[in-house]
Amino acid sequence: MVNIIINEWKILLRNRAIMYITTVFVLSLIAIVWISIFQNNNQKDIQLSAEKHIRNQWDNLKPMNPHRAAHYGSYVFKPISVLNSLDDGISSITGNVLKLEGHIQNEIVYSEASQSISISKFGKLKSSLVLQYVIPLFLIFLAFSSVSSEKETGRLKLLIFQGISLFKLIFSKSISIWLYGVFLLFITITIQALFSTIDLETIQRLIFIFVSYGCYYFIISCLTTYFSSACKNNTSALSSILATWIIWTIFLPKIWGNAVEKIYPLPSRQNFKSIMKEDRAKGIDGHNPSDQRREQLKNKYLVEYNVDSLKQLPINFDGIVMQADEEYGNLVWDKHFGNNYSIFQKQKRLYQISGLLNPFSSLQNLSMGFCGNDMIHHLDFLKKAEEYRRYLVKTLNDKHAFGGSKTGNWKWSADNTFFRSVEKFEYKTPKIEDHIGHYVIDIFFLLFWVMITTLLIRLYTNKNILL
């Protein structure tokens, strides 16, 4: 098999057209990776500047009432990874800025797509676009040509008559074309690593990405050589593999995606907000002294401190009410946002099942996941941001309640030292080893297709029939 693979590579190297195309591929990949990293770093610098500006504003707040500061709020930004330049996944659609304030859990906004002048069917030009669409298509034509030329010249029969195993011959051709794809993939990953500042976590993710794309290229190469060998004429062989590629990359993702949305539908934005507002209104209204729940809370603290009126309380009851209102609101957010997040996760798992029919969907899931830009990582950021919002608001409300002011004194202010003492939001992308369980289905189906395509070649060659 090694001799056959070496011979196939000699043929490729002697083909000037292939060498010219390879040169164009390599230069294009270098340019795309470099431009993507440049854009990514530029966006990251802008974001870091905005984060610094927001924190500087917070640290320089003039003395004010803590509850007013809770309405003033703050902003957090979804971090931009170095792997965004490889595959930005859903990040360009979901947005990257989230406002944190009291009484409300906001939605993330300012997506790149919403601010883009031109929106492409395939999105921004990233390495993943070339790796997922262009290179596999080129491998299809290379693998098809490798087998079809042997059949047309009759060399395939001659080699078999000389005692070469048909399986070794076809499989070796698959491996040789696969190695060509791996070569282009290796160049892309290497350039990504050289042009970026990477750590051990990024290296691990790049290795997973390399293996995932390598498996997909193997599937494409084997399936193409199988069709080229099994079909009676070249037209039907090429039509079959191209039809399969089109179904995998265009039709199945759209059809399955629409089916997933029908099976697990999300509530409309209008219904979501109206129902959440209705539930929120049932809670303690911090600005309404006649609210029943407020009255119950008042009686509780009067008994606890053994006083007859709110003015006699050594604390500020208004701050207590605000935090109680906030905690009830948290229950409402957990109910409605939690329901949406649960639907997202169900959609994700159901979409992963499509890998049984379509290895391309498994590849896309793994590519986005290992780059840290899929729904799993997005929901993790939203969860951590909401945890920080609750910490921030509770800190302000506690200062309002126990900072020294008395009930009804809304002019009381906390000094700047207090606002500076509030910890800033720090988010780190979770380690891939902690999240690898979310991608077991995709990994399984990708390996499943590796075995299926290998088995197809084995079953065909066992018949030892040349068509």
Summary of the structure (lengths in Angstrom):
residues: 467
radius of gyration: 29.8
end to end distance: 22.0
largest distance: 105.9
contacts: 1455
relative contact order: 0.13
helix: 75%
strand: 3%
